[in-house]
Amino acid sequence: MAVETPASSDQVSITFQPMGVTVDVRRGETLFEAAADVGVDVDTICGGNGVCGKCKVRVGEPHLVPAKPIDHVHLAAVEVARGYRLSCQIKAADDLVVDVPAGGRRSIKILHHGLQRDVPLRPNALKIHLPYLPPRQRDGVADWDAVKDTLPGFFRRVEVPLPWLRQLPAAIRNHGGMTLTVVGRRRVTRIELGDTTLPSCGIAIDIGSTSVVAYLVDLDTGTELAVASDLNTQAIYGDDVIGRLSKAQFDPVGLKRLHDLIIAQLNDVVGEVLSLSNLARSAVTDVTVVGNMAMHHFLLQLDSTYLGLSPFAPVTRDAVTVTAAELALDLEPDTPVYVLPNIAGFVGSDTVGLMLASGMADSDEIQMAVDVGTNGEVVLGSAGRLVACSAPAGPAFEGARIKHGMRATTGAIDHVTMNRDVSFS
């Protein structure tokens, strides 16, 4: 006779409505943490520290969760009476069903278009189609030697990794020929049957403290094919960088949680731009990522402990190249991912991208660039010398912790037209 194993007494069941998500959590874990673990979007700007009062949920059985003094500080008396509590203050002790109010995070409008300038196209990854060459015409020449003899002269020293070398005999004998993807004119990262040279696309990703934006670009024409954006889901642990650094420092699994959140979100935005363009993931030959130093460390899962402590020493400032497989990105495993170099503790690769995109790094005249965000950066100089500095602007420019105004979500005014009358949307 089968015997059912009783649920662990160290765990309780929490159901989040209207999502219908049920999760078993350890006793003593807060409802806020439980929601974050399963991707339930609970509104917050303080990262669950009991400061903002926004992470309220409605408890189905209020008698199981008596109100605390902090609930009365942040919530109206009528809300407390109806069973509303701050989820960051509720420690799981009994099975609960809670209702999560609809928030505005996912309906926020993010600006991701702006001025553009022409740049020379020099893609680092190139796709090269090699037509079928009958084996008898090669007269015993090694397969890889035959490939090198067919490639342009400057590719003769290209290396082929063992996994692709193993696939070469079948590919070179394919009657439709084969396509090599060569990165940096040095290394083969992919071998495909037939002519797959078009399209050849790259993805540029900007990981900001507040928002994440991905651009899909045709590397042969420079055409922007699609854009996808979203609010950075790491904000559940704080809308500013310091809150997240504290999470990574003091929570034994904090760094991994922050890393997993951003990887999951990158897969979402990458999937969205490919879907919008009706392209397969094999069309992407390389990825470039920028972000501030904290986002850089969370992305690569580097120890950020000392980045949050004076004198704010990062693990590395250098550019880092990894593969999609190493980051668990949903692209072809050998797709290279370039993480641009950082400048200093709180001047990151997003500032490097700003200097390159604006052209000020090649300018003979002195120019100034200002990046206004959660962390504000200013760059001054020309081709001869560039000087950068930063200051913590906090999340005010993203519409958090402000007394007047709101974020760019439902109800916000985003356009005003003044003719004989004033109209707005």
Secondary structure, DSSP 8 states (H G I E B T S, - for coil): --------TTEEEEEEETTTEEEEEETT-BHHHHHHHTT-----SSSSSSSS---EEEESSGGGS---HHHHHHS-HHHHHTTEEEGGG-B--S-EEEE----SGGG----------------SEEEEEE----HHHHTT--HHHHHHHHS-GGGTT-B--HHHHHHHHHHHT-TT-EEEEEETTTEEEEEEES---S--EEEEEEE-SSEEEEEEEETTT--EEEEEEEE-GGGGG-SSHHHHHHHHHHSTTHHHHHHHHHHHHHHHHHHHHHHHHT--GGGEEEEEEEE-HHHHHHHHT---GGGGSTT---S--S-EEEEHHHHT-SS-TT-EEEE----BTTB-HHHHHHHHHHTGGG-SS-EEEEE-SSEEEEEEE-SS-EEEEEEE-GGGGGT-S-SS---SSTT----EEESSSEEE-
